[in-house]
Amino acid sequence: MSEKQCTTCGSSAYETRQITYLYSHQGKYLIVPNTPVEVCQHCGTVYYSAAVLKRIEQQFCDIHSDAMAPDDYLQVPMKAFG
């Protein structure tokens, strides 16, 4: 069995963390706190498992089709650059 290596720097040192992930599709968004990721300890490249991304995508679709309620809503100000 081969050891996984970072595709950016080649390191095999990883750390499991939880981050806030922003999913967007066609002008709609979902903020997902506590998303599990692996982070390369050498260069900081973040890796998401396919299962985690698939679950986020399903939650996004369910929320935007009213099949599931979100935990909360967040109002964010917006200002164009320039």
C-alpha positions as CSV (number, residue, x, y, z in Angstrom):
1,M,0.0,0.0,0.0
2,S,1.5,3.3,-1.0
3,E,1.5,6.4,1.2
4,K,-0.5,9.3,-0.1
5,Q,1.5,12.4,-1.0
6,C,0.5,16.0,-1.5
7,T,0.0,16.8,-5.1
8,T,1.5,20.3,-4.6
9,C,4.7,19.7,-2.6
10,G,5.0,15.9,-2.3
11,S,4.9,15.8,1.5
12,S,3.1,12.9,3.2
13,A,2.4,14.8,6.4
14,Y,-1.3,15.6,6.8
15,E,-3.4,17.0,9.6
16,T,-7.2,16.5,10.0
17,R,-9.1,19.8,10.6
18,Q,-12.5,21.2,10.3
19,I,-13.1,24.4,8.2
20,T,-15.9,26.5,7.0
21,Y,-16.7,25.6,3.4
22,L,-18.5,27.8,0.9
23,Y,-20.5,25.9,-1.8
24,S,-21.8,27.9,-4.7
25,H,-23.7,27.0,-7.8
26,Q,-25.5,29.2,-10.3
27,G,-25.6,32.2,-7.9
28,K,-26.8,30.3,-4.9
29,Y,-24.7,29.5,-1.8
30,L,-24.4,27.3,1.2
31,I,-22.0,27.9,4.0
32,V,-21.0,24.6,5.7
33,P,-19.2,25.0,9.0
34,N,-17.2,22.1,10.5
35,T,-16.4,20.5,7.2
36,P,-13.8,17.8,7.7
37,V,-10.6,18.2,5.6
38,E,-7.0,17.0,5.4
39,V,-4.4,19.7,5.2
40,C,-0.8,19.2,4.1
41,Q,1.4,20.3,7.0
42,H,4.1,21.4,4.7
43,C,2.4,23.7,2.2
44,G,-1.2,24.0,3.4
45,T,-3.0,22.4,0.5
46,V,-6.5,21.4,1.5
47,Y,-8.0,18.0,0.5
48,Y,-11.7,17.1,0.7
49,S,-13.0,13.5,0.5
50,A,-15.4,12.7,-2.3
51,A,-18.0,11.6,0.3
52,V,-17.9,14.9,2.1
53,L,-18.3,16.9,-1.1
54,K,-21.1,14.7,-2.3
55,R,-22.9,15.2,1.0
56,I,-22.5,19.0,0.8
57,E,-23.9,19.0,-2.8
58,Q,-26.9,16.9,-1.7
59,Q,-27.6,19.2,1.2
60,F,-27.3,22.2,-1.1
61,C,-29.8,20.6,-3.6
62,D,-32.2,19.6,-0.8
63,I,-32.2,23.1,0.8
64,H,-32.7,25.0,-2.5
65,S,-35.5,22.6,-3.5
66,D,-37.2,23.1,-0.1
67,A,-36.7,19.4,0.7
68,M,-34.6,20.3,3.8
69,A,-34.4,23.3,6.0
70,P,-31.1,25.0,6.7
71,D,-29.8,25.3,10.2
72,D,-29.7,29.1,9.9
73,Y,-29.5,32.0,7.5
74,L,-26.6,34.6,7.2
75,Q,-27.0,38.1,5.8
76,V,-23.8,39.3,4.2
77,P,-23.1,42.8,2.8
78,M,-21.9,43.1,-0.8
79,K,-19.8,45.8,-2.5
80,A,-18.5,45.7,-6.0
81,F,-14.7,46.2,-6.5
82,G,-13.8,49.5,-8.2
